[in-house]
Each structure stands twice: as C-alpha cells, then as structure tokens.
Amino acid sequence: MRVASIVRARPNFIKLAPVSKELRKEKHEEIVIHTGQHYDYEMNKIFFDEMGISEPDHHLGVGSGSQGEQTGKMLKRIEKVLMKEKPDLVLVFGDTNTTLAGGQAACKLHIRVAHIEDGLRSYDRRMRR
C-alpha cells in the first residue's frame, strides 16, 4: 500500500515516528509530505534525525501566515503532490491547519484518510464513541 503521511511540526513528527517505523516494517511504501510550518533545525530536522524518521519526500515550504493564507497554500500544494504520488491512503496528525488541508485535499481526490491523535482535550469521554 502507498501511504502519504502529512506533517508540519514537532507534535506531528513525534506521532509520525512509530507509525512510519511500522509502515516500513510491513513493507508499505510511505511518502512523507512536510508542509514546512517549522523550518529551523531545533523545531524540525532534529526530530527527524533523533527519531530516525526518513527525510520528507516533499517539503512544501508553506512557512508562517494567517490561518486562511497558510491553509490555502497547503491545500493547493498538498493536492498537487497527491495527484502526482497517487497514494492509497493519507495519514494526517493532530488538529492543525495541515490536518485540515491534508484531509480536505485527500477527500476531494477520493483518497482514504486516517487521522491520528494522541489525546482527548475536552476530557469528555462521551466524545470517544
């Protein structure tokens, strides 16, 4: 299976590390797409280096901006990569502009989406259903 993992910042990289390891162990082809919200070593590459995550296949260089500007740039650039790479599944992480843009781009291209989150911030266990 071809899987596109779309990430943007530290929390995503930390969630990506064990998932990526398992995908590759099971011989799935993983494409890592980094939207580029964090771009300096201490906020970005150090996690790839220390956690053994392979370098991103695509670095979109979106950088900073307002929520609308950032999400719009991501949506446009992610869509282009997904059309080129044609993954079977898109993985999005957390609750960020990258999550929204990646999920929306995949849905519009009729690609299955899986969402990985690590907690329930509302503390309302009824929401887990």
C-alpha positions in Angstrom: 0.0 0.0 0.0 1.2 3.5 -0.8 0.7 5.8 2.2 1.2 9.6 2.3 1.9 10.9 5.8 1.4 14.7 6.0 3.2 16.5 8.8 4.0 20.1 9.9 5.6 20.4 13.3 7.0 18.8 16.4 3.9 17.1 17.7 3.3 15.6 14.3 6.8 14.3 14.0 6.6 12.6 17.4 3.4 10.9 16.3 4.8 10.0 12.9 7.9 8.2 14.2 6.4 5.0 15.5 3.7 4.9 12.7 6.4 5.3 10.0 8.5 2.6 11.5 5.7 0.1 11.4 4.6 1.1 7.9 8.1 0.5 6.6 8.5 -2.7 8.6 5.3 -4.1 7.0 6.7 -3.1 3.6 4.2 -0.3 2.8 5.5 2.5 0.7 5.4 5.7 2.7 5.6 9.2 1.2 6.3 11.9 3.8 4.9 15.3 3.0 6.2 18.2 5.2 4.2 21.4 4.8 7.0 23.4 6.2 5.4 25.3 9.1 8.5 24.6 11.2 11.7 25.1 9.3 14.7 25.6 11.6 16.8 22.7 12.9 15.6 22.9 16.6 11.9 22.8 15.6 12.2 20.5 12.7 15.1 18.4 11.5 16.4 17.5 14.9 13.3 15.3 15.3 13.9 13.5 12.0 17.5 12.9 13.0 16.9 11.8 16.6 13.8 9.7 16.0 15.0 8.0 12.8 12.3 9.4 10.5 13.3 9.4 6.9 13.7 12.7 5.2 10.5 14.2 3.8 9.9 13.2 0.1 8.2 16.6 -0.4 8.8 19.8 1.6 6.2 22.3 0.7 7.8 25.4 2.3 4.5 27.0 3.4 6.0 28.8 6.4 4.1 31.3 8.5 0.9 33.3 7.8 -2.7 33.7 8.8 -4.8 30.6 9.2 -6.6 31.2 5.9 -3.4 32.0 4.0 -1.5 29.1 5.4 -4.3 26.6 4.9 -4.9 27.8 1.4 -1.3 27.4 0.4 -1.1 24.0 2.0 -4.3 22.8 0.3 -3.0 23.8 -3.2 0.4 22.3 -2.7 -0.8 19.1 -1.0 -3.3 18.5 -3.8 -0.6 18.8 -6.4 1.6 16.2 -4.6 -1.2 13.8 -4.0 -2.2 13.9 -7.7 1.4 13.2 -8.6 2.0 10.4 -6.0 -1.4 8.8 -6.1 -1.4 7.2 -2.5 -3.9 4.7 -1.4 -4.2 6.3 2.0 -3.4 9.7 3.5 -2.4 10.0 7.2 -3.0 13.3 9.0 -2.0 14.0 12.5 -3.3 16.2 15.3 -5.6 19.3 14.9 -3.7 21.8 12.8 -4.0 23.7 9.5 -2.0 20.9 8.0 -4.5 18.3 9.2 -7.4 20.3 7.7 -5.7 20.9 4.4 -4.4 17.3 4.1 -7.7 15.8 4.9 -9.7 18.0 2.6 -7.3 17.6 -0.3 -7.4 13.8 0.1 -11.2 13.7 0.3 -11.7 15.9 -2.8 -9.4 13.5 -4.7 -11.3 10.4 -3.3 -8.3 9.1 -1.3 -9.0 7.4 2.0 -7.9 9.4 5.1 -6.8 8.2 8.5 -6.5 10.6 11.4 -4.0 10.1 14.3 -4.5 12.0 17.5 -2.9 11.3 20.9 -5.4 12.7 23.4 -8.9 13.9 24.2 -8.6 17.5 25.1 -12.2 18.0 26.1 -12.0 15.4 28.8 -15.5 14.4 27.8 -15.3 10.6 27.4 -18.7 10.5 25.6 -16.9 12.0 22.6 -14.8 8.8 22.1 -17.7 6.9 20.5 
